[in-house]
């Protein structure tokens, strides 16, 4: 049973529940306006307090890049380049040699979100690991449904690896990371990398990831009306993203795939008060069955989205520290430590 929520999280949940309609109650054409309101709120003083401020020792720049079409088995390939924004975080000052790189995919149900919502997480990871973080502003549904985001995230990873020298990063020390929908995309990309023989990846960080599109797991029934994300909201995001596509396709639901990504060490974090909790738990179990090095941590007194809500979710700081520790471990072989393959609880 999940631990009680901290008071500030309860107050935030109450306010959040009183503002705006559920994504499940809005027509697809209202999504762009919802995004605009979300961006405005994020840039407000209240939004910056809730989402946390960037690390002072992180240097942040935006870069617009043109990504060439790539092929993914089972998906119809794009025929024209795609132009995307990458938000790049690096530690200020000089650092010895090429740095490890984390390619980060934000959450938002494949429908909402932008790299700025992960500013606190990304900038602290860059400054404290240290590493370079490349956060991908991938295309969103319903304007660009599945598999657009899959192509964008896979192409972005390949772009980073190919331009490692230009970016000042080590192409042999790459981690993919993401939260919620971004965790789904990170898991898919890790699987694609393993299947293609790309040796660049050394780890994956999946924070309350969505790994299944169709089945209803126990945590969804238990926390159907949870703060931040409800069962109805989950299902609405899936409908908008898939737009009628196969919910069992491994590039949509990584739990249904070959789990080739088990070859890459994984840190999986889940929240106790989250309908998506079992998506992460079952994915960790599946990777372990394939022999994967997996660390699973449940933050029992947290809600979905906690890593983007440090102002109202006290567990966020412990979760951040855990992600930084994991990135250091998998990108620095000289750091000793036992493999994960364990379940941890952090209330």
Secondary structure, 3 states (H helix, E strand, C coil): CCCCCCHHHHHHHHHHHHCCCCHHHCCHHHHHHHHHHHHHHHCCHHHHHHHCCCCCCEEEEEEEEEECCCCCCCCCCCCCCEEEEEEEEEECCCCCCCEEEEEEECCCCCCCCCHHHHHHHHHHHHHHHCCEEEEEECCCCCCCCCCHHHHHHHHHHHHHHHCHHHHCEEEEEEEEEEECHHHHHHHHHHHHHHHHCCCCEEEEEEECCCCCCCCCCHHHHHCCCCCCCCHHHHHHHHHHHHCCCCCCCCCCCHHHCCCHHHHCCEEEEEEEECCCHHHHHHHHHHHHHCCCCEEEEEEEEEECCHHHCCCCCCHHHHHHHHHHHHHHHHHCCCCCCCCCCEEEECC
